[in-house]
Amino acid sequence: MIKQFRSRYGDNYSYVIYDEQVLEALLVDPVAVEQVRQFLKEKELEVNYLINTHGHGDHTRGNPVFRREMGVKIAAHEEESGAVGKVDKALADGDILTAGDIELEVIHTPGHTPGSICLRNSEALFSGDTIFLSGCGNPKFGGDARRLFKSVKQKILRLPDHIKLLPGHDYAVKNLEFALHIEPENQFASGKLDEVKANRMQNKEPSSTLGEEKKYNPFFRFDEERLRLQLDGLSEDPTDEETFLLLRKLRNSW
């Protein structure tokens, strides 16, 4: 089971992944401290690990509370230990974290930060700040856009289309507006923007799958000729990486 919480003070998402049979849970970036704490109490869940997708403060500020109040162990990629603070379990690509019958695989996706990770099971991808609905992370806070491109192309885009995207933030409206700025004729982006706005009116969180993202997320569509034709500043025969880097640069100032 997966429970998503939106922070009351911003656009961050926190996640509780839990097995109702054995009452074990994993926490992902639990900055919605009060909501997560209450949910754990109501469900009588024992937390196996608190996992940070990276070391930025808007994803780690819940760590001290859960460590102090519940003795929760902190897990993060080994390259983020300096930013996260005390790490009880240093993670590497391919590691598996469990809660009862639930297994989450660690995917090292450097780019937003050197030690950024995503977590996946057969149904969902907890993407932190690597991938958002119709967007990707900004590498200007200690990351590298070229490494981010490789993470997207070599790891994220190879995952199955049915996988549900569960990101670290909700930037859906602005990201989709940027997608339409890049591809004005993209009907998938237009339809998704209408859907997201309608859901927002009903206090529903936006959602997507990796298969959907391939239809409108410009950072998944760097090899599309129609998209490239909309961009000024590319070489005559641009590479996928060149296109991705230009998209990231345009998004930074858009």
C-alpha positions as CSV (number, residue, x, y, z in Angstrom):
1,M,0.0,0.0,0.0
2,I,1.1,3.5,-0.7
3,K,0.0,6.7,1.1
4,Q,0.9,10.1,-0.4
5,F,0.9,13.2,1.7
6,R,1.3,16.8,0.4
7,S,3.1,19.1,2.7
8,R,0.8,21.8,4.2
9,Y,3.6,24.4,3.8
10,G,4.5,23.8,0.1
11,D,4.4,21.5,-2.9
12,N,6.5,18.6,-1.4
13,Y,5.2,15.1,-1.4
14,S,6.0,12.5,1.4
15,Y,5.2,8.8,1.0
16,V,4.5,5.9,3.3
17,I,4.8,2.5,1.7
18,Y,3.5,-0.2,4.0
19,D,2.5,-3.8,4.4
20,E,-0.9,-4.0,6.3
21,Q,-0.3,-7.7,7.2
22,V,2.9,-7.3,9.1
23,L,2.5,-3.6,9.9
24,E,5.9,-2.6,8.5
25,A,6.6,0.6,6.6
26,L,9.2,2.5,4.6
27,L,9.1,6.3,4.6
28,V,10.2,8.4,1.6
29,D,11.2,12.0,2.2
30,P,8.6,12.4,5.1
31,V,8.6,16.2,5.4
32,A,4.9,16.3,6.0
33,V,5.8,15.3,9.6
34,E,2.5,15.8,11.4
35,Q,0.5,13.9,8.7
36,V,2.9,11.0,8.5
37,R,3.3,10.7,12.2
38,Q,-0.5,10.5,12.7
39,F,-0.9,8.0,9.9
40,L,1.8,5.7,11.4
41,K,0.0,5.9,14.7
42,E,-3.4,5.2,13.3
43,K,-2.1,2.2,11.3
44,E,0.2,1.0,14.2
45,L,3.1,0.8,11.7
46,E,6.7,0.1,12.5
47,V,9.1,2.0,10.3
48,N,12.0,-0.1,8.9
49,Y,13.8,2.9,7.2
50,L,13.3,6.5,6.4
51,I,14.7,7.0,2.9
52,N,15.9,10.3,1.5
53,T,15.9,10.6,-2.3
54,H,18.6,13.3,-1.9
55,G,20.1,15.6,0.7
56,H,18.3,18.9,0.1
57,G,16.6,20.3,3.2
58,D,13.1,20.3,1.8
59,H,13.4,16.5,1.7
60,T,15.3,15.9,4.9
61,R,13.8,18.2,7.5
62,G,11.6,15.4,8.9
63,N,14.7,13.2,9.7
64,P,15.5,14.6,13.2
65,V,11.9,14.2,14.3
66,F,11.5,10.6,13.3
67,R,14.9,9.6,14.6
68,R,14.3,11.3,17.9
69,E,10.7,10.2,18.5
70,M,10.8,6.7,17.0
71,G,14.5,5.8,16.6
72,V,14.0,5.4,12.8
73,K,17.0,4.5,10.8
74,I,18.0,6.8,7.9
75,A,18.9,5.5,4.5
76,A,20.3,7.5,1.6
77,H,22.8,7.2,-1.2
78,E,26.4,7.1,0.0
79,E,27.2,10.3,-2.0
80,E,24.5,12.2,-0.1
81,S,25.7,11.4,3.5
82,G,27.3,14.8,3.9
83,A,24.1,16.6,3.0
84,V,21.7,14.3,4.8
85,G,23.6,14.0,8.0
86,K,24.0,10.8,9.9
87,V,23.1,7.9,7.6
88,D,22.5,4.4,9.1
89,K,22.3,2.6,5.8
90,A,24.4,3.9,2.8
91,L,22.6,2.9,-0.4
92,A,23.9,2.0,-3.8
93,D,22.4,1.3,-7.2
94,G,20.5,-2.0,-7.1
95,D,20.0,-2.2,-3.3
96,I,16.7,-3.5,-2.1
97,L,14.7,-2.2,0.9
98,T,11.9,-4.2,2.4
99,A,8.7,-3.8,4.5
100,G,7.0,-7.1,4.9
101,D,6.4,-8.4,1.3
102,I,7.1,-5.0,-0.2
103,E,10.4,-4.5,-2.0
104,L,11.8,-1.2,-3.2
105,E,14.8,-1.2,-5.6
106,V,17.3,1.7,-5.4
107,I,18.1,3.3,-8.7
108,H,21.0,5.7,-8.6
109,T,20.0,8.7,-10.8
110,P,22.6,11.4,-10.4
111,G,22.0,14.8,-11.9
112,H,19.8,16.8,-9.6
113,T,22.5,16.0,-7.0
114,P,25.4,13.5,-7.2
115,G,23.6,11.0,-4.9
116,S,20.0,11.4,-6.1
117,I,18.0,8.2,-6.2
118,C,14.7,6.9,-7.4
119,L,13.0,3.9,-5.8
120,R,10.8,1.5,-7.7
121,N,8.7,-1.6,-7.3
122,S,6.6,-3.3,-10.0
123,E,3.9,-0.6,-9.9
124,A,5.5,2.8,-9.0
125,L,8.5,5.0,-9.2
126,F,9.3,7.3,-6.3
127,S,11.4,9.8,-8.3
128,G,12.3,12.5,-5.8
129,D,13.6,15.5,-7.7
130,T,14.9,13.5,-10.7
131,I,11.6,13.4,-12.6
132,F,8.4,15.4,-12.1
133,L,5.1,15.3,-14.0
134,S,6.2,16.8,-17.4
135,G,9.5,17.9,-16.0
136,C,12.9,17.0,-14.5
137,G,15.0,18.2,-11.6
138,N,17.1,21.4,-11.8
139,P,20.8,20.6,-11.5
140,K,21.9,24.1,-10.4
141,F,21.9,23.1,-6.7
142,G,24.9,20.9,-6.7
143,G,24.1,18.7,-9.7
144,D,25.1,18.2,-13.3
145,A,22.8,18.4,-16.3
146,R,24.8,15.9,-18.3
147,R,24.6,13.3,-15.6
148,L,20.9,14.0,-15.3
149,F,20.5,13.3,-19.1
150,K,22.3,10.0,-18.7
151,S,20.1,9.0,-15.8
152,V,16.9,9.8,-17.7
153,K,18.0,8.1,-20.9
154,Q,19.8,5.1,-19.6
155,K,17.7,4.3,-16.5
156,I,14.3,6.0,-16.3
157,L,13.3,5.6,-19.9
158,R,14.0,1.9,-19.8
159,L,11.4,1.3,-17.2
160,P,7.9,-0.1,-18.2
161,D,5.3,2.3,-19.4
162,H,2.7,1.2,-16.8
163,I,4.8,2.4,-13.9
164,K,3.1,5.2,-11.9
165,L,5.2,8.3,-11.4
166,L,5.3,9.5,-7.8
167,P,7.6,12.6,-7.6
168,G,8.9,14.8,-4.8
169,H,7.0,17.9,-5.8
170,D,3.9,19.1,-7.7
171,Y,5.1,21.4,-10.5
172,A,2.6,19.9,-12.9
173,V,0.8,23.1,-14.2
174,K,3.9,25.1,-14.9
175,N,5.7,22.1,-16.4
176,L,2.9,21.3,-18.8
177,E,2.7,25.0,-19.8
178,F,6.4,24.8,-20.6
179,A,5.8,21.6,-22.6
180,L,3.2,23.4,-24.6
181,H,5.5,26.4,-25.1
182,I,8.0,23.9,-26.6
183,E,5.4,21.8,-28.6
184,P,2.3,24.0,-29.1
185,E,0.6,21.3,-31.2
186,N,1.1,18.5,-28.6
187,Q,-2.5,17.5,-27.9
188,F,-1.4,15.1,-25.1
189,A,0.2,18.0,-23.2
190,S,-2.9,20.1,-23.7
191,G,-5.2,17.4,-22.6
192,K,-3.1,16.6,-19.5
193,L,-3.0,20.3,-18.5
194,D,-6.8,20.4,-18.7
195,E,-7.0,17.2,-16.6
196,V,-4.6,18.6,-13.9
197,K,-6.4,21.8,-13.6
198,A,-9.8,20.1,-13.3
199,N,-8.4,17.7,-10.6
200,R,-7.0,20.7,-8.8
201,M,-10.4,22.2,-8.6
202,Q,-11.5,19.0,-6.8
203,N,-8.5,18.9,-4.6
204,K,-7.1,15.8,-6.4
205,E,-3.4,15.4,-6.8
206,P,-2.1,15.1,-10.3
207,S,-0.9,11.7,-11.5
208,S,0.7,10.1,-14.5
209,T,2.6,7.1,-15.7
210,L,5.9,6.8,-17.5
211,G,4.0,5.9,-20.6
212,E,2.0,9.1,-20.4
213,E,5.2,11.1,-19.8
214,K,6.7,9.9,-23.0
215,K,3.9,11.7,-24.8
216,Y,4.3,15.2,-23.4
217,N,7.3,15.5,-21.0
218,P,9.9,17.4,-23.1
219,F,12.7,15.8,-21.1
220,F,11.6,12.4,-22.3
221,R,11.2,13.6,-25.9
222,F,14.7,14.9,-26.7
223,D,14.9,12.5,-29.7
224,E,11.7,13.7,-31.3
225,E,12.3,15.6,-34.6
226,R,9.1,17.7,-34.2
227,L,10.3,18.9,-30.9
228,R,13.8,19.7,-32.1
229,L,12.4,21.8,-35.0
230,Q,10.8,24.1,-32.4
231,L,14.1,24.9,-30.7
232,D,16.5,27.7,-31.7
233,G,20.2,27.1,-30.8
234,L,20.6,23.5,-31.8
235,S,23.3,22.3,-34.2
236,E,22.4,21.1,-37.7
237,D,22.4,17.5,-36.5
238,P,21.9,17.7,-32.7
239,T,22.5,14.8,-30.3
240,D,20.0,13.7,-27.7
241,E,22.2,15.2,-25.1
242,E,22.5,18.5,-26.8
243,T,18.7,18.7,-27.1
244,F,18.2,17.8,-23.4
245,L,20.7,20.3,-22.2
246,L,19.1,23.1,-24.3
247,L,15.7,22.1,-22.9
248,R,17.0,22.3,-19.4
249,K,18.6,25.7,-20.0
250,L,15.3,27.0,-21.5
251,R,13.3,25.7,-18.5
252,N,15.7,27.4,-16.1
253,S,14.8,30.8,-17.4
254,W,11.2,30.2,-18.4
